[in-house]
């Protein structure tokens, strides 16, 4: 509501804006531009989060594989007291979920 009032005020105040359209048209154009920018942001952020989530999941998989099935390495002493990164696994899965949601939202907005 505040944006509508501000657009009407600016349209009434600026003579150049009055020549291009009414305040309602400016509000509609601004809403379209906002939706277009949100779709672009979703289509950029979504795949980045998906890639980050996949990289995180692979990293966590390698850490769990090494912790559960250690391979003998004469250069490194055996260390069984390392805590497993459960928070990293949860963060990677959340990144995958949010990235998929953002990508789907961006693609859905693009088609309509």
Helices and strands as residue ranges (DSSP letters): H 2-13, H 15-20, H 23-68, H 86-111
